[in-house]
Amino acid sequence: MQVIQAAVTNRLVFETSPKQLFVYKRVTARCTHLTLPPLELRMTAVTRSTAPTRTASATPSSGGVGSALDSIGFTRAQFWVLMLILAGEFFDTLEQNSIGAMATNIKASLAIGDVQLSTINTATVLGGLVGRFLAGWLADKYGRRFSLGLNLLVYTLGGLLSAVSFNFDMLLVSRFIVGIGVGGEFMIGIAMLSEMVATKYRGGLIATINVGAGGIGNFISYGLFLLLLGPLAAPLGGDDHVWRWTFVILAIPALFVVLYRRKLPETPRWLLSKGRVDEANRSLAVLASNTLTPPADAAPPVRLTPADLPPVALHSSPAAVFHKLVLRRTIAIGVASWMAFGVQVTLNFLMPTLLVERGYTVSQSLLYTMIMNIGSLLGCTAAALLANRVGRRPLIAVAGILGCLTALAFAAFGNDTAAILVLGALFQFFTMLTNTTLAAWTAEVYPTAIRASGASIVNGIGNIAGAVMPFAAIALYGSWAFAGVFGLAAVMYAVLVVASRFAPETRGRSLEDVNENALSTTTA
């Protein structure tokens, strides 16, 4: 065991291994007459910090930040946190669907083909990948509030740049910028909310974000695009300009959300993970109130102390996401994300175009896609209602199996309008039930210090699938029509079900119980 630092605060830092830690504990247990300094242990990407010994009289009344949040229930302040996070997610959903909906107009206006259009989608997805990784690192290092505000601002600026794009190259760059903003928004919002609410409400509230974004957002987006491409097309300048005004219409309201988000508090869990106990107590006081701006002297329901610091703290580094302590979780959720989000992005992007190429008009394709997205809304709602009643693993398994069977049915029988609408809506139901549950699960399986990075990286794996799978789907559609596209979706869902069996169950457990406390036992 090598001493690598000695602080004036009587704190020793050692380069060590779990075996050496066990030996150290046995020695200190026998030498009760010695007074030894606090110990900080560095194990590559992981730091284990021993908190001060808790005696019965010194144990804080809070029982930890999880118990403190559980004692709050669900307040008006937490409701407004949810609404401000959801608002950004809602506009992100509209933005993600806009290219697919406006595809015909963009191709005609810029004189590009399907391959170039898919390249634009890929640029957006790759931008999302960069945005996820960057936003996760920023959120773990500088706070959830900082990262969330920056994400939406970048997205808004990229959307306005898209509106004035005069050629393919400029639109490609602008959509990459949009992707950076959109990429970080979703998982940072979910990670932030998961750290600010009681255990018994966590799953349902996280799923509610997708009800508003993925469910209502997907449904309203195609209704909005149908309106813009229909009666509002002429007033907005016709087919050559309506897609530009669409990007402006989506960007302007998002700017107001950016301004209002300045009122959001930082999460008490992140503040506590950084040792900022007083600020964590202030955050608890805000969350326990009926407003995001309570009086300065507002007190938390219970007061956190240094004894509530996490027993295990991982360095805020993307490398820690692949440390052996959490590697199994990363692989399991990463594979599941590739399958689930790869299917979702591919079908949301291609569905309007596929319907047009089957002989439907642009207006019909948007109307039918909107009708099918009723299934998305119901799927998100079902996930929110079931999140606190059914475990993540069984819910993912059932939804994945039924999604697989529905995709096979679509491949075999999706030949007429009625079958397309019914099977499409049913497939969207299981897609959003799966993806909403998976998104909530992703934010629950990493310790606070790397929660944003972990969730963003794993979700980014799904983002890569969104960049790659549309090309595979287009190739299969050329040979096998709908059967090829939905046959691919069925195979991906089958793999998803298997992968989900290897991640820990989180329903009804505090984030500390799933992560820091469990990892503390593993490293001891």
Secondary structure as GFF3:
##gff-version 3
##sequence-region A 1 524
A	DSSP	beta_strand	2	6	.	.	.	ID=ss1
A	DSSP	beta_strand	12	15	.	.	.	ID=ss2
A	DSSP	alpha_helix	18	30	.	.	.	ID=ss3
A	DSSP	beta_strand	39	43	.	.	.	ID=ss4
A	DSSP	beta_strand	46	49	.	.	.	ID=ss5
A	DSSP	alpha_helix	65	72	.	.	.	ID=ss6
A	DSSP	alpha_helix	76	101	.	.	.	ID=ss7
A	DSSP	alpha_helix	103	110	.	.	.	ID=ss8
A	DSSP	alpha_helix	114	142	.	.	.	ID=ss9
A	DSSP	alpha_helix	144	163	.	.	.	ID=ss10
A	DSSP	alpha_helix	168	194	.	.	.	ID=ss11
A	DSSP	alpha_helix	199	210	.	.	.	ID=ss12
A	DSSP	pi_helix	211	217	.	.	.	ID=ss13
A	DSSP	alpha_helix	218	229	.	.	.	ID=ss14
A	DSSP	alpha_helix	242	260	.	.	.	ID=ss15
A	DSSP	three_ten_helix	261	263	.	.	.	ID=ss16
A	DSSP	alpha_helix	268	273	.	.	.	ID=ss17
A	DSSP	alpha_helix	277	287	.	.	.	ID=ss18
A	DSSP	three_ten_helix	306	308	.	.	.	ID=ss19
A	DSSP	beta_strand	312	314	.	.	.	ID=ss20
A	DSSP	three_ten_helix	318	322	.	.	.	ID=ss21
A	DSSP	alpha_helix	327	357	.	.	.	ID=ss22
A	DSSP	alpha_helix	362	372	.	.	.	ID=ss23
A	DSSP	alpha_helix	374	386	.	.	.	ID=ss24
A	DSSP	alpha_helix	392	413	.	.	.	ID=ss25
A	DSSP	alpha_helix	417	442	.	.	.	ID=ss26
A	DSSP	three_ten_helix	448	450	.	.	.	ID=ss27
A	DSSP	alpha_helix	451	500	.	.	.	ID=ss28
A	DSSP	alpha_helix	511	514	.	.	.	ID=ss29
A	DSSP	alpha_helix	516	523	.	.	.	ID=ss30
###
